[in-house]
Amino acid sequence: MYIWLYKFSNMNNLLNSIAPCGLNCEKCFARTGGSIQVLSKELQDALGNFDVYAERFTELISEPIFKEYSSFKKMLAHFAKGSCQGCRNEQCKLFKQCGVRTCHQEKKINFCFECKEFPCEKTNFDTHLQHRWIKINERIRTIGLIKYYEEIKDLARY
């Protein structure tokens, strides 16, 4: 617990980890240096030249799942790219129509719940994400950012 507190002794580091909408940027598959990118690179390294073996396993031991290895490898390579610096640093590369970043910049707030108009329709989120966004922001407002981060830091984002 105290290791991550040290990491976030600078509030800017914590803010760069949690997007203005409340989602954990560190767990986004597009995040440079995020857990998905790091683990994908590690898996690529661990697999090495597995292509040859996937082909052999398909033929030798009749495991049809290995026929899908090239698709898996493409997806893994995509996850290993990680090209986003986080929603506070650039427009979301995945959801380009997101209205949260622009709004939070205009209003000079860190999170949506700080706005008197929260919740609003400016997010452009679908129903599922809209409900999740409201729940996340209400949770941050209730327990504070540090406790919220402690709750979600090890959870999957998706």
Buried (B, 14 or more C-beta within 10 A) or exposed (E): EEEBEEEBEEEEEBBBBBBBBBBBBBBBBBBBEBBBBBEBBEEBEEBEEBEEBBBEBBEEEEEEEBEEBEEBBEEBEEBBEBEBBBBBEEEBEEBEEBBBBEBBEEBEBBBBBBBEEBBEEBBEBEEEBBEBBBEBBBBBBEEEBBEBBBEBBEEEBE
